[in-house]
Amino acid sequence: MTRPITAGVDGTEESLAALDWAAREAVRQGLPLRVVHVWRFSDAFAGADRATQQGWVTDGVDEAVHAVCGRYPKAAVTVDVVEGDAAEVLAGAAAGAEMLVLGSRGHGPVVGFLVGSVGQRVIAEVSRPVVLVRAGDEPVAEAGGRDVVVGQHGAPEDSAAALGFAFRTAAARGATVRAVRAWTLPPVFAYSPASLKLLDDAGGLEPYEKQALADALAPWRERYPEVPVAEHVEMGSAGQVLLSLAGRAQLLVVGRRAHRTAVGGRIGSVAHGVLHHAECPVAVVPHG
């Protein structure tokens, strides 16, 4: 079954930029584009019943879709205007999508559909990649030698989903994948005889980290031999290292392991940091 690229639209500049990004990506990857708008009836409009308000909403969405179809006539677009809870509808839409694309303001809570805990619920709980796009994002940012930057950590399987997303996207765009592994000095008590032997065999910490990145990339290099790859290993926190490269990226890809709490899902600190501060679009890809 072919999964569509699904874009959430709510009329904000951020969501319209997300719609444009999703349309370009759908055309590149030869996938259908699904546009979803979630609304709720409001009794604040005197004399405007549910049908009238839904008409207003539908007209606004149709206008946005008509504009994007004019720019990308090859896009195969379907539209769903749904009354309900934004987080629930978006999570349901994401389940059947190749990816969910939403607008993001950054430097604060994700806005539009994603207000406060709603954004956290959607990003932390869906099982598909979520791409966040800023207002003002332009197609020119996807050219000019900019890389698809992806974070890698842990064992190869820990970042397999994020690496796969990055390589597929780079292949469709003719871009380079810049794979980033950040490392820090472990505390003394973290050393064990087994870990010391591994480090000794590798020749030290930095060579060990470089080999770990090379091992994680090996299957993806084999699967996508046409995609150029740059390896970047740097000492520092993962969030800071990724953000230092984001200015030269056309897309930043990070993995996500959800953390469950009594009040719902939370994303990790690295994903949280880059979502708030990276200027380029950010793809958050769940592990596994």
C-alpha positions as CSV (number, residue, x, y, z in Angstrom):
1,M,0.0,0.0,0.0
2,T,1.3,3.4,-1.0
3,R,1.4,5.8,2.0
4,P,0.8,9.5,1.3
5,I,2.8,12.4,2.7
6,T,0.3,14.1,5.0
7,A,0.3,17.8,5.8
8,G,-1.6,19.5,8.5
9,V,-3.0,22.9,7.5
10,D,-4.6,25.4,9.8
11,G,-4.1,28.7,7.9
12,T,-1.0,29.9,9.8
13,E,2.1,30.9,7.8
14,E,4.0,28.0,9.3
15,S,1.4,25.4,8.2
16,L,1.3,26.9,4.7
17,A,5.1,26.5,4.5
18,A,4.7,22.9,5.7
19,L,2.1,22.3,3.0
20,D,4.5,23.6,0.3
21,W,7.4,21.5,1.7
22,A,5.1,18.4,1.7
23,A,4.0,19.0,-1.9
24,R,7.6,19.3,-3.1
25,E,8.6,16.1,-1.3
26,A,5.5,14.2,-2.6
27,V,6.4,15.1,-6.2
28,R,10.1,14.1,-5.6
29,Q,9.2,10.8,-4.1
30,G,6.3,10.1,-6.4
31,L,3.8,9.8,-3.5
32,P,0.3,11.2,-3.1
33,L,-0.2,14.3,-0.9
34,R,-3.0,14.3,1.8
35,V,-4.0,17.6,3.3
36,V,-5.7,17.5,6.7
37,H,-7.4,20.4,8.5
38,V,-8.9,19.9,12.0
39,W,-11.6,22.3,13.2
40,R,-14.1,22.7,16.0
41,F,-17.4,24.4,16.1
42,S,-17.5,27.6,18.0
43,D,-20.6,29.3,19.4
44,A,-18.8,32.6,19.4
45,F,-20.1,33.4,15.9
46,A,-23.7,34.5,16.3
47,G,-25.9,33.1,13.6
48,A,-23.2,30.9,12.2
49,D,-24.3,27.3,12.5
50,R,-22.1,24.2,12.2
51,A,-22.6,23.9,8.4
52,T,-21.8,27.6,7.9
53,Q,-18.6,27.4,9.9
54,Q,-17.5,24.2,8.2
55,G,-18.1,26.1,4.9
56,W,-15.7,28.8,6.0
57,V,-13.1,26.3,6.9
58,T,-13.4,24.4,3.7
59,D,-13.2,27.5,1.6
60,G,-9.9,28.5,3.3
61,V,-8.4,25.0,2.9
62,D,-9.4,24.9,-0.7
63,E,-7.7,28.2,-1.4
64,A,-4.5,27.0,0.1
65,V,-4.6,23.7,-1.8
66,H,-5.5,25.5,-5.1
67,A,-2.4,27.6,-4.6
68,V,0.0,24.7,-3.9
69,C,-1.5,22.7,-6.8
70,G,-0.7,25.7,-9.1
71,R,2.9,25.6,-8.0
72,Y,3.2,21.8,-8.2
73,P,0.7,20.5,-10.8
74,K,2.1,17.0,-10.6
75,A,1.0,16.6,-7.0
76,A,-1.8,14.1,-6.5
77,V,-3.8,15.8,-3.7
78,T,-6.7,14.7,-1.5
79,V,-8.2,16.9,1.2
80,D,-9.9,16.0,4.5
81,V,-11.6,18.6,6.7
82,V,-12.3,16.9,10.0
83,E,-14.2,18.2,13.1
84,G,-12.6,16.9,16.3
85,D,-9.6,16.9,18.6
86,A,-6.5,18.0,16.8
87,A,-4.1,15.7,18.5
88,E,-6.3,12.6,18.0
89,V,-7.0,13.4,14.3
90,L,-3.4,14.1,13.5
91,A,-2.2,11.0,15.2
92,G,-4.7,9.0,13.3
93,A,-3.6,10.7,10.0
94,A,0.1,10.0,10.8
95,A,-0.5,6.3,11.3
96,G,-1.3,5.8,7.7
97,A,1.2,8.2,6.3
98,E,4.8,8.1,5.0
99,M,5.4,11.1,7.2
100,L,3.3,13.9,8.8
101,V,4.4,17.5,8.0
102,L,3.4,20.4,10.3
103,G,4.3,24.0,10.8
104,S,6.6,25.1,13.6
105,R,7.5,28.5,15.0
106,G,10.5,27.3,16.9
107,H,12.1,29.2,19.8
108,G,9.0,28.3,21.8
109,P,6.1,25.8,21.7
110,V,5.2,24.4,18.3
111,V,2.2,26.4,17.1
112,G,-0.8,26.0,14.9
113,F,-2.3,22.5,15.5
114,L,0.4,22.0,18.1
115,V,-0.3,24.2,21.1
116,G,1.3,23.2,24.4
117,S,0.8,19.5,25.2
118,V,-0.9,18.8,21.9
119,G,2.4,19.1,20.0
120,Q,4.1,16.9,22.5
121,R,1.4,14.3,22.2
122,V,1.6,14.1,18.4
123,I,5.4,14.1,18.1
124,A,6.0,11.7,21.0
125,E,3.2,9.2,20.4
126,V,2.9,8.7,16.6
127,S,4.8,5.8,15.0
128,R,5.7,7.6,11.8
129,P,8.2,10.5,11.1
130,V,7.0,14.0,11.8
131,V,8.6,16.9,9.9
132,L,8.4,20.4,11.3
133,V,8.7,23.4,8.9
134,R,9.2,27.0,9.7
135,A,7.4,29.9,8.1
136,G,9.5,31.4,5.2
137,D,10.9,28.0,4.2
138,E,11.8,28.2,0.5
139,P,12.7,25.6,-2.2
140,V,16.0,27.3,-2.7
141,A,17.1,26.0,0.7
142,E,17.0,22.5,-0.8
143,A,19.7,23.3,-3.3
144,G,23.1,24.9,-3.3
145,G,25.0,22.0,-1.8
146,R,23.2,21.9,1.5
147,D,23.3,18.5,3.2
148,V,20.7,16.3,4.8
149,V,22.2,16.1,8.3
150,V,21.3,13.1,10.5
151,G,22.3,12.3,14.0
152,Q,23.6,8.8,14.9
153,H,24.2,7.4,18.3
154,G,24.6,4.1,20.1
155,A,24.6,0.8,18.3
156,P,23.7,0.7,14.5
157,E,20.1,-0.4,15.3
158,D,19.5,2.6,17.6
159,S,19.6,5.0,14.7
160,A,18.6,2.8,11.8
161,A,15.2,4.4,11.3
162,A,16.7,8.0,11.2
163,L,19.5,6.9,8.9
164,G,17.0,5.2,6.6
165,F,14.9,8.3,6.4
166,A,17.9,10.5,5.7
167,F,19.2,8.3,3.0
168,R,15.8,8.0,1.2
169,T,15.3,11.8,1.4
170,A,18.9,12.5,0.1
171,A,18.4,10.0,-2.7
172,A,15.2,11.7,-3.9
173,R,17.0,15.1,-3.7
174,G,20.4,14.2,-5.1
175,A,21.9,15.5,-1.8
176,T,24.7,14.5,0.5
177,V,24.0,12.8,3.8
178,R,26.1,14.3,6.6
179,A,26.0,11.7,9.4
180,V,26.9,13.1,12.8
181,R,28.0,11.3,15.9
182,A,28.7,13.4,19.0
183,W,30.5,11.9,22.0
184,T,31.5,13.0,25.5
185,L,34.0,11.7,28.0
186,P,32.3,9.1,30.2
187,P,32.6,9.3,34.0
188,V,35.4,7.2,35.5
189,F,32.9,4.9,37.2
190,A,31.4,4.0,33.8
191,Y,34.5,2.2,32.7
192,S,34.6,-1.6,33.0
193,P,37.2,-4.2,31.9
194,A,35.1,-5.0,28.8
195,S,34.7,-1.3,27.8
196,L,38.4,-0.6,28.4
197,K,39.3,-3.5,26.1
198,L,37.0,-2.2,23.4
199,L,38.6,1.2,23.6
200,D,42.1,-0.2,23.7
201,D,41.4,-2.3,20.6
202,A,40.0,0.7,18.8
203,G,43.0,2.9,19.7
204,G,41.2,5.3,22.0
205,L,37.9,7.1,22.3
206,E,37.8,9.1,19.1
207,P,38.8,6.2,16.8
208,Y,36.2,4.1,18.6
209,E,33.4,6.7,17.9
210,K,34.5,7.0,14.2
211,Q,34.4,3.2,13.8
212,A,31.0,3.1,15.5
213,L,29.6,5.7,13.0
214,A,31.2,3.8,10.0
215,D,29.6,0.6,11.2
216,A,26.2,2.2,11.5
217,L,26.5,3.7,8.0
218,A,27.7,0.6,6.2
219,P,24.4,-1.0,5.3
220,W,22.9,2.4,4.1
221,R,26.0,3.1,1.9
222,E,25.5,-0.3,0.4
223,R,21.7,0.3,-0.2
224,Y,22.2,3.8,-1.6
225,P,25.5,3.8,-3.4
226,E,24.6,6.9,-5.3
227,V,24.2,9.0,-2.2
228,P,27.4,10.9,-1.2
229,V,28.2,10.6,2.5
230,A,30.2,12.8,4.8
231,E,31.1,11.5,8.3
232,H,31.3,14.0,11.2
233,V,32.5,12.9,14.6
234,E,32.8,15.6,17.3
235,M,33.2,15.8,21.0
236,G,30.3,17.6,22.6
237,S,26.6,17.3,23.4
238,A,24.6,15.9,20.5
239,G,22.1,18.8,20.5
240,Q,24.8,21.4,20.3
241,V,26.8,19.6,17.6
242,L,23.7,19.1,15.4
243,L,22.7,22.7,15.8
244,S,26.2,23.9,14.8
245,L,25.6,22.1,11.5
246,A,22.0,23.0,11.0
247,G,22.8,26.4,9.3
248,R,24.3,24.5,6.4
249,A,21.5,21.8,6.2
250,Q,18.5,21.5,4.0
251,L,17.0,19.1,6.5
252,L,18.0,17.9,10.0
253,V,17.0,14.4,10.9
254,V,17.0,13.1,14.5
255,G,15.8,9.9,16.1
256,R,13.2,9.9,18.9
257,R,12.7,7.6,21.8
258,A,9.5,8.6,23.6
259,H,9.5,8.9,27.3
260,R,6.2,8.1,29.0
261,T,5.1,10.1,32.0
262,A,1.9,10.4,34.1
263,V,0.7,13.2,31.9
264,G,1.6,11.7,28.5
265,G,4.5,11.4,26.1
266,R,7.7,13.5,26.1
267,I,10.3,13.7,23.4
268,G,14.0,13.5,24.3
269,S,16.2,16.5,25.0
270,V,18.1,16.3,21.7
271,A,14.9,16.4,19.6
272,H,13.4,19.0,21.8
273,G,16.4,21.3,21.4
274,V,16.7,21.1,17.7
275,L,13.0,21.6,17.2
276,H,13.1,24.8,19.1
277,H,16.3,26.2,17.6
278,A,17.1,24.8,14.2
279,E,16.2,27.2,11.3
280,C,15.9,24.4,8.7
281,P,13.1,21.8,8.6
282,V,13.5,19.0,11.2
283,A,12.4,15.4,10.8
284,V,11.8,13.5,14.1
285,V,11.9,9.8,13.4
286,P,10.8,7.3,16.0
287,H,13.1,4.4,16.7
288,G,12.1,1.1,15.1
